[in-house]
Amino acid sequence: MEPTRFRTAVGAALTLAVSAVLLPASAASAAGHEAAAPTGGATEARTVNSVTVDAFGRIADAVLTDRTAALLDAKPTRRIAPLGNKQTRLTAGLARSEKSALSSLRSRKARLAALGEAYTSADTRTTVDKVRVKDGRATVQVTETTTLRYKKVRGDEPATTGFQAHHELSFAARPGGTWELTGMKAKEDGLTAVNAPTTTVATTAGVLPKATPASTSWPAPAKPKRQLPDGYNYKAMAAYAEKYWRNYNPAYRKFNDAGGDCTNFISQALKAGGWKHDSGMYDDYRNWWYDARYQTNSWVGADDWSWFALHSKRATNLANVYQMGLGDILQLDFDRNGSKDHSMITTYRSWSGVPYLTYHQTNTYRKSVASIIATNPRALYYAYRT
């Protein structure tokens, strides 16, 4: 079968819709790609048809195109998959990972600019080479061919630079007849492609701090929160959040269209209550800061914030969500995939012991934790004493 190819011109605007990949996971066709039989029992051949293969290629093309666009001498116009958008089929964890990937690439663009190099446009072509399906999962091999056009900074640059890279994508079949992209990795060793994101957490940070899920049962054992004379100002944290829950503070950038503003919002509130900047590399979870030009991943990313808070001992996990007091943080993992999807701050606690949360992204004021649990009964909850 002729490999499926995709061509995307990368410029000031990107128009490819990831929602175009919502296609049947069980579709079969005699013209489908390689099938694999399940282990044990009778042989059960499974294939995917050409339409589904096309969908695999398009989402790969979208991810790779976004990565390349982050290097261009132009403002980014969209993100690959806004968190909480049920129409897209990246896992929450992978969407968060891509958010960090694009951040690292924008930093690379700045480093390149300081060295006198920039790119004005690019062209990405993605070829689906092989698809293997087994037990509701698909492994897809793709080849990326990208050409970038040099900006004439010094005037003597060549016209273009180009590279070819190979990637392996992992998909999982989901209820409702869709496929979900769960992972993507480069196949080559050696010199990294210019649009390959830097991943420093695993290599420089060692074992990541692991948050402990909290019980949602009522009532909860007492865990009163003490206000130390020289400690953080929890009332100030709550007051800040309740002031800016709907009317955003213009002193800070908004991230609603870049993966969600919820963690950015709690970081602002924590800073208002006394959390100090911890300087260092933006992509090292052990650092936490915000300035006029940029911010750490831990300032805006739910997982990165959790890692920073636990590593720095600025927060500890509570055993039960009903133990939270003013200034304490609640995070949710909606689909239980190991990646936290949402962050909220406690701004009121009733006399009967019910915490009320305020947050951005569906901007909300004083929502009871009971209401949150009733609305999201399958989620994992992480409660933090700050």
Buried (B, 14 or more C-beta within 10 A) or exposed (E): EEEBEBEBEBBEEBEBEBEEBBBBBEBBEEEBBEBBEEEEEEEEEBBBBBEBBBBBBBBBBBBBBBBBBBBBBBEBEBBBBBBBBEEBBBBBBBBBBBBBBBBBBBBBBEEBEEEEBBBBBBBBBBBBBEBBBBEBBBBBBBBBBBBBBBBEBEEEBEEEBEBEBEBBBBBBBBEEEBBBBBBBEBEEEEEEBBBBBBEBBEEEBEEBBEBEBBBBEBEBEEBEBEEEEEEBBBEBBBBBBBEBBEEBEEEBBEBBEBBBBBBBBBBBBBBBBBBEBBEEBBBBBBBBBBEEEBBBBBBBBBBBBBBBBBBBEBBEBBBBBBBBBBBBBBBBBBBEBEBBBBBBBBBBBEEEBBBBBBBBBEBBBBBBBBEBBEEBEEBBBBBBBB
